[in-house]
Amino acid sequence: MKRVTFKAGDHLYSQGDKATKAYLLLEGEVAFFLGSKRVFDVSREAFFGDLHLFDEGDYPATAVAATDAIALSFTKDQLLDYLMDSREALTKYLGYLGSRLEEIVLLHESRE
């Protein structure tokens, strides 16, 4: 795990890049783009870049720091160790995944 800082406008990764890192945002905001369209943002205490880290897939969107930001950066093994070493971290992560799933379901239902 490594603490990293980003300036507003810094590019974290691109859509289609192999997922090699996950992040836990400590401060600031990160925006996600599909092509040139800004599709969503995350802020403090959000995990991102994590899902395709586990299946060795590609990042589904481009991530850009919307503001100055501070995050923890994890490789796959580091994230697994972090979650296994702390019940609190694992609980927070699972809660965050549940929230993301709920957002996807609501978005899908709104399109029907």
Secondary structure as UniProt FT lines:
FT   STRAND          2..6
FT   TURN            8..9
FT   STRAND          11..13
FT   TURN            15..16
FT   STRAND          22..27
FT   STRAND          29..34
FT   TURN            35..36
FT   STRAND          37..43
FT   TURN            44..45
FT   STRAND          47..48
FT   HELIX           51..54
FT   TURN            55..56
FT   STRAND          62..65
FT   STRAND          69..74
FT   HELIX           76..85
FT   HELIX           87..111
//
